[in-house]
Amino acid sequence: MSARLTQRQRALQKFIEILVNLKGQMCGLGIPLVAAFENIGKENTGGVWSDIFMQCSSIMKERNINAGEAWKKALENNKNIYLDECDYEQLWDFGERLGKSDRLNQEKVLELEKEKLTIMEKKAREVAETRGKLYRSLGALTGAAVVILLI
């Protein structure tokens, strides 16, 4: 349980890093959204996020659907990330705002999402620290109790 909490925090932290990369590609270099997703996926530095971005790019190309729909399908195909339901809802909302505005407004959307995810990541870190200690302590106490019972 403790490891899952830590993995959730790391997944959110990695997504924040990817958002910075996405913002640089789209807003700084002017790369279209589909190509930026594909670039992030090919970099393969985002773990499971790389797969999601590659899938999203492929879905957008193959099915000719908008970024929001493709993002949602890619997330649904990859439910193996250690996120809570509220995290997924936040990510789906993010997907709905992708590619629906000009470069300047898209930059604002990405910045706003980065701020929201930073807050979520901070809360996830706090939860991982407090509950993680609790779960580890419970595990040690349970082990000690079993040993005492066996003696």
C-alpha positions as a Markdown table, in Angstrom:
| # | Residue | x | y | z |
|---|---|---|---|---|
| 1 | Met | 0.0 | 0.0 | 0.0 |
| 2 | Ser | 2.9 | 2.4 | 0.9 |
| 3 | Ala | 4.5 | 1.7 | -2.5 |
| 4 | Arg | 1.3 | 2.4 | -4.4 |
| 5 | Leu | 1.1 | 5.8 | -2.7 |
| 6 | Thr | 4.7 | 6.6 | -3.6 |
| 7 | Gln | 4.1 | 5.5 | -7.2 |
| 8 | Arg | 1.1 | 7.7 | -7.5 |
| 9 | Gln | 3.2 | 10.7 | -6.4 |
| 10 | Arg | 5.9 | 9.8 | -8.9 |
| 11 | Ala | 3.5 | 9.4 | -11.7 |
| 12 | Leu | 2.0 | 12.8 | -11.1 |
| 13 | Gln | 5.5 | 14.3 | -10.8 |
| 14 | Lys | 6.5 | 12.7 | -14.1 |
| 15 | Phe | 3.4 | 14.0 | -15.8 |
| 16 | Ile | 4.3 | 17.6 | -14.7 |
| 17 | Glu | 7.7 | 17.2 | -16.3 |
| 18 | Ile | 6.0 | 16.0 | -19.5 |
| 19 | Leu | 3.7 | 19.0 | -19.5 |
| 20 | Val | 6.7 | 21.3 | -19.4 |
| 21 | Asn | 8.1 | 19.4 | -22.4 |
| 22 | Leu | 4.7 | 19.5 | -24.2 |
| 23 | Lys | 4.4 | 23.3 | -23.6 |
| 24 | Gly | 7.9 | 23.8 | -25.0 |
| 25 | Gln | 7.2 | 21.8 | -28.1 |
| 26 | Met | 3.7 | 23.3 | -28.8 |
| 27 | Cys | 4.1 | 26.8 | -27.7 |
| 28 | Gly | 7.9 | 27.4 | -28.1 |
| 29 | Leu | 8.6 | 25.4 | -31.3 |
| 30 | Gly | 5.1 | 25.5 | -32.8 |
| 31 | Ile | 4.9 | 21.7 | -33.2 |
| 32 | Pro | 1.3 | 20.5 | -33.8 |
| 33 | Leu | -0.3 | 18.6 | -31.0 |
| 34 | Val | -0.3 | 15.2 | -32.7 |
| 35 | Ala | 3.5 | 15.5 | -33.5 |
| 36 | Ala | 4.2 | 16.8 | -30.0 |
| 37 | Phe | 2.4 | 13.7 | -28.5 |
| 38 | Glu | 4.4 | 11.4 | -30.8 |
| 39 | Asn | 7.7 | 13.1 | -29.9 |
| 40 | Ile | 7.0 | 12.7 | -26.2 |
| 41 | Gly | 6.1 | 9.1 | -26.7 |
| 42 | Lys | 9.2 | 8.4 | -28.7 |
| 43 | Glu | 11.5 | 10.0 | -26.1 |
| 44 | Asn | 10.4 | 7.1 | -23.9 |
| 45 | Thr | 11.4 | 9.0 | -20.7 |
| 46 | Gly | 8.0 | 9.1 | -19.2 |
| 47 | Gly | 7.4 | 5.5 | -18.4 |
| 48 | Val | 3.8 | 4.6 | -18.9 |
| 49 | Trp | 3.1 | 8.2 | -19.9 |
| 50 | Ser | 5.2 | 7.6 | -23.0 |
| 51 | Asp | 2.8 | 4.8 | -24.0 |
| 52 | Ile | -0.2 | 7.0 | -23.4 |
| 53 | Phe | 1.1 | 9.9 | -25.5 |
| 54 | Met | 2.1 | 7.5 | -28.3 |
| 55 | Gln | -1.4 | 5.8 | -28.2 |
| 56 | Cys | -3.1 | 9.2 | -28.2 |
| 57 | Ser | -1.1 | 10.3 | -31.2 |
| 58 | Ser | -1.9 | 7.1 | -33.1 |
| 59 | Ile | -5.6 | 7.3 | -32.2 |
| 60 | Met | -5.7 | 10.9 | -33.4 |
| 61 | Lys | -4.1 | 10.0 | -36.7 |
| 62 | Glu | -5.9 | 6.7 | -37.4 |
| 63 | Arg | -9.4 | 7.6 | -36.3 |
| 64 | Asn | -9.4 | 11.3 | -37.2 |
| 65 | Ile | -10.8 | 12.3 | -33.8 |
| 66 | Asn | -10.0 | 15.3 | -31.6 |
| 67 | Ala | -7.4 | 15.4 | -28.9 |
| 68 | Gly | -9.8 | 15.2 | -26.1 |
| 69 | Glu | -11.5 | 12.0 | -27.3 |
| 70 | Ala | -8.1 | 10.4 | -28.2 |
| 71 | Trp | -6.7 | 11.4 | -24.8 |
| 72 | Lys | -9.6 | 9.8 | -23.0 |
| 73 | Lys | -9.3 | 6.5 | -25.0 |
| 74 | Ala | -5.6 | 6.4 | -24.4 |
| 75 | Leu | -6.1 | 6.8 | -20.6 |
| 76 | Glu | -8.8 | 4.2 | -20.6 |
| 77 | Asn | -6.5 | 1.8 | -22.3 |
| 78 | Asn | -3.8 | 2.4 | -19.6 |
| 79 | Lys | -5.6 | 2.1 | -16.3 |
| 80 | Asn | -2.5 | 0.5 | -14.8 |
| 81 | Ile | -1.1 | 3.8 | -13.6 |
| 82 | Tyr | -1.2 | 4.1 | -9.8 |
| 83 | Leu | -3.7 | 7.0 | -9.8 |
| 84 | Asp | -6.9 | 7.7 | -7.9 |
| 85 | Glu | -10.2 | 8.2 | -9.6 |
| 86 | Cys | -10.1 | 12.0 | -8.9 |
| 87 | Asp | -6.7 | 12.0 | -10.7 |
| 88 | Tyr | -8.2 | 10.4 | -13.8 |
| 89 | Glu | -11.0 | 12.9 | -13.7 |
| 90 | Gln | -8.5 | 15.8 | -13.7 |
| 91 | Leu | -6.6 | 14.2 | -16.6 |
| 92 | Trp | -9.8 | 13.7 | -18.6 |
| 93 | Asp | -10.7 | 17.4 | -18.0 |
| 94 | Phe | -7.2 | 18.3 | -19.2 |
| 95 | Gly | -7.7 | 16.3 | -22.4 |
| 96 | Glu | -10.9 | 18.1 | -23.1 |
| 97 | Arg | -9.0 | 21.4 | -23.3 |
| 98 | Leu | -6.2 | 20.1 | -25.5 |
| 99 | Gly | -6.0 | 21.5 | -29.0 |
| 100 | Lys | -9.1 | 23.6 | -28.8 |
| 101 | Ser | -7.5 | 27.0 | -28.8 |
| 102 | Asp | -4.7 | 29.0 | -30.4 |
| 103 | Arg | -1.1 | 28.8 | -29.2 |
| 104 | Leu | -1.3 | 31.5 | -26.6 |
| 105 | Asn | -4.4 | 30.2 | -25.0 |
| 106 | Gln | -3.1 | 26.6 | -25.2 |
| 107 | Glu | 0.0 | 27.8 | -23.3 |
| 108 | Lys | -2.3 | 29.2 | -20.6 |
| 109 | Val | -4.2 | 25.9 | -20.4 |
| 110 | Leu | -0.9 | 23.9 | -20.0 |
| 111 | Glu | 0.3 | 26.3 | -17.4 |
| 112 | Leu | -3.0 | 26.1 | -15.4 |
| 113 | Glu | -2.9 | 22.3 | -15.7 |
| 114 | Lys | 0.7 | 22.3 | -14.4 |
| 115 | Glu | -0.4 | 24.3 | -11.4 |
| 116 | Lys | -3.2 | 22.0 | -10.6 |
| 117 | Leu | -1.0 | 18.9 | -11.0 |
| 118 | Thr | 1.7 | 20.5 | -8.8 |
| 119 | Ile | -0.9 | 20.9 | -6.0 |
| 120 | Met | -2.1 | 17.3 | -6.6 |
| 121 | Glu | 1.4 | 16.0 | -6.5 |
| 122 | Lys | 2.2 | 17.9 | -3.3 |
| 123 | Lys | -0.9 | 16.4 | -1.6 |
| 124 | Ala | 0.1 | 12.9 | -2.9 |
| 125 | Arg | 3.5 | 13.3 | -1.5 |
| 126 | Glu | 2.1 | 14.3 | 1.9 |
| 127 | Val | -0.3 | 11.3 | 1.9 |
| 128 | Ala | 2.5 | 9.0 | 0.9 |
| 129 | Glu | 4.7 | 10.2 | 3.8 |
| 130 | Thr | 2.0 | 10.0 | 6.4 |
| 131 | Arg | 0.1 | 7.0 | 5.3 |
| 132 | Gly | 3.2 | 5.3 | 4.1 |
| 133 | Lys | 4.7 | 5.4 | 7.6 |
| 134 | Leu | 1.4 | 4.1 | 9.0 |
| 135 | Tyr | 1.3 | 1.2 | 6.6 |
| 136 | Arg | 5.0 | 0.3 | 7.2 |
| 137 | Ser | 4.4 | 0.4 | 10.9 |
| 138 | Leu | 1.3 | -1.7 | 10.7 |
| 139 | Gly | 3.3 | -4.3 | 8.7 |
| 140 | Ala | 6.0 | -4.4 | 11.2 |
| 141 | Leu | 3.6 | -4.7 | 14.1 |
| 142 | Thr | 1.6 | -7.4 | 12.4 |
| 143 | Gly | 4.8 | -9.3 | 11.8 |
| 144 | Ala | 5.8 | -9.0 | 15.4 |
| 145 | Ala | 2.3 | -10.1 | 16.5 |
| 146 | Val | 2.5 | -13.2 | 14.3 |
| 147 | Val | 5.9 | -14.1 | 15.8 |
| 148 | Ile | 4.6 | -13.7 | 19.3 |
| 149 | Leu | 1.6 | -15.9 | 18.5 |
| 150 | Leu | 3.9 | -18.6 | 17.1 |
| 151 | Ile | 6.0 | -18.6 | 20.2 |
